[in-house]
Amino acid sequence: MGKKYKIKTHKATAKRFRYTGSGKLVRTKGGKSHLRRRKSKRAKRLFSDMLEVRSAQDRKRVQRLAPYLKKHKSNPPA
């Protein structure tokens, strides 16, 4: 029997995505860190929302980049 290898997690992917309790893959929004002074209050508030990843192709890519993401519940959205 051949040796099984561990896959390294792509850390940037692990920080950007997480799974909900019901198993949905959700992502954070970009543009939260700087250049926010000119944005409206509403726009800034909406940055904190998590969006579900709908595309099956994107879900598959995240699963390949972060294979152990689903197994561990303690992965904060950063």
trRosetta pair geometry for C-beta under 8 A, 3 or more apart (Angstrom, degrees):
i j d omega theta_ij theta_ji phi_ij phi_ji
7 67 5.1 62 72 17 134 141
7 68 8.0 174 71 -24 95 95
9 13 7.4 -135 175 67 80 104
9 14 5.3 41 160 -50 123 134
9 65 7.5 68 -162 147 55 61
9 66 5.0 46 -151 -127 95 69
9 67 7.0 -129 -94 33 78 69
9 68 6.0 -76 -75 37 121 103
9 69 7.4 131 -136 -55 122 82
10 13 4.2 53 92 14 106 117
10 14 6.8 165 85 -17 55 87
10 65 3.9 -45 26 -178 133 98
10 66 5.9 -94 47 -60 80 77
11 14 5.5 -54 -145 36 36 113
11 15 6.4 33 158 -19 67 105
12 15 6.0 -58 -151 36 30 109
12 16 6.4 19 156 -14 64 114
13 16 6.0 -66 -145 40 30 105
13 17 6.1 -16 174 18 69 114
13 62 5.9 174 -172 -138 120 73
13 65 4.2 100 -6 120 172 130
13 66 4.6 -153 109 -34 115 114
13 69 7.8 -89 126 -65 98 140
14 17 7.1 -74 -128 53 19 82
14 66 4.6 152 -76 -120 78 134
14 69 5.9 -159 -119 -94 79 104
14 75 6.5 -107 -179 -153 87 130
15 78 4.5 57 -175 -63 91 144
16 27 5.9 8 152 -147 89 91
16 28 5.9 -119 -156 34 64 98
16 78 7.2 -32 -78 19 37 141
17 25 6.0 -4 -171 -172 117 96
17 26 7.0 154 -154 80 67 41
17 27 5.2 -33 -99 -95 76 78
17 53 7.2 -4 -128 -31 118 138
17 62 5.3 4 28 -152 176 137
17 66 6.8 177 64 39 119 150
17 69 6.6 12 98 -165 105 156
18 25 7.8 167 89 -149 26 56
18 26 6.1 -22 67 62 72 88
18 50 8.0 -56 53 -144 100 142
18 69 7.1 -147 -121 -179 46 110
18 75 4.9 -178 -116 96 105 105
18 76 7.5 -76 -74 158 150 9
18 77 5.6 -96 1 -83 133 76
19 23 6.1 -18 -173 -141 114 34
19 24 6.9 152 -155 74 64 37
19 25 5.9 -37 -98 -95 71 57
19 26 7.5 134 -117 16 21 80
19 69 6.5 130 -17 134 106 96
19 70 5.3 62 -24 -115 157 69
19 75 7.8 64 24 51 76 124
20 23 6.8 -42 70 27 76 19
20 24 4.6 10 28 51 117 89
20 26 5.9 66 -41 -11 100 122
23 70 7.9 31 -137 -143 76 113
24 52 5.3 -49 173 -127 127 108
24 53 8.0 159 171 37 80 72
25 52 7.0 98 77 -159 56 65
25 53 4.5 -37 101 39 107 117
25 59 5.4 156 28 -120 153 94
25 62 6.2 134 -165 78 147 153
26 50 4.2 42 162 158 130 117
26 51 6.4 154 -157 76 79 31
26 52 5.5 -49 -99 -95 76 49
26 53 6.8 -166 -102 -10 21 81
26 77 8.0 -42 102 -104 106 122
27 50 6.8 153 68 -163 28 77
27 51 5.6 -29 61 65 83 85
27 52 8.0 107 15 -145 78 7
27 53 5.6 80 -18 -59 111 99
28 32 7.4 -56 160 -11 114 144
28 50 6.3 -47 -88 -111 53 74
28 77 5.4 129 -62 177 116 110
28 78 6.9 -96 -15 55 157 101
29 32 6.4 112 88 -47 85 107
29 46 7.6 25 9 130 168 77
29 47 5.3 -132 74 -148 128 60
29 49 6.8 47 -20 67 124 76
29 51 6.7 83 -67 -6 87 116
31 35 7.7 -68 -159 72 82 106
31 47 6.7 -122 91 -118 85 118
32 36 7.6 19 -166 -76 36 132
32 47 4.6 141 -102 172 95 132
32 48 7.8 104 -124 -72 131 54
35 38 7.2 -30 174 29 73 100
35 39 7.8 88 127 -27 68 107
36 39 5.0 -51 -159 24 61 122
36 44 5.8 84 -172 -104 117 111
39 43 4.4 -118 -180 87 105 129
39 44 5.2 126 109 -55 122 88
40 43 4.6 98 55 4 80 102
40 44 7.1 -148 93 -4 43 86
41 44 5.8 -60 -152 38 31 110
41 45 6.3 33 152 -22 66 108
42 45 5.7 -55 -148 35 31 113
42 46 6.4 30 154 -20 64 107
43 46 5.8 -56 -150 34 30 111
43 47 7.2 46 149 -35 60 94
44 47 5.8 -38 -162 7 38 118
45 48 6.6 -54 -176 19 43 108
46 49 5.7 -30 -168 3 57 118
50 77 6.6 -104 -93 -115 120 152
53 58 5.2 -131 -176 106 117 122
53 59 5.5 149 114 -73 122 80
53 62 6.9 61 111 -8 177 148
54 58 7.9 53 63 45 46 126
55 58 4.0 75 79 8 110 107
55 59 6.7 -176 94 -10 58 82
56 59 5.6 -52 -147 36 35 114
56 60 6.3 38 153 -22 65 105
57 60 5.8 -54 -151 34 30 113
57 61 6.5 31 151 -20 63 105
58 61 5.5 -52 -148 34 35 113
58 62 6.4 34 154 -18 67 103
59 62 5.9 -54 -149 36 31 109
59 63 6.3 34 152 -21 64 108
60 63 5.6 -54 -148 35 31 115
60 64 6.5 31 152 -19 64 105
61 64 5.8 -55 -151 35 31 111
61 65 6.4 22 155 -12 66 109
62 65 5.8 -60 -143 42 32 105
62 66 6.0 -26 174 35 70 102
62 69 7.3 -49 154 32 96 159
63 66 7.2 -77 -127 65 18 65
63 67 6.5 54 171 -105 60 57
63 69 7.7 -121 -114 39 48 117
63 70 7.7 5 -120 -23 88 121
64 67 7.0 4 -144 -68 21 88
66 69 4.0 53 131 -40 114 120
68 71 5.2 -56 -164 35 68 118
68 72 6.4 34 150 -2 92 106
69 72 7.3 -84 -158 45 24 86
69 75 6.2 -24 -152 -19 76 173
72 75 6.0 98 99 -40 98 100
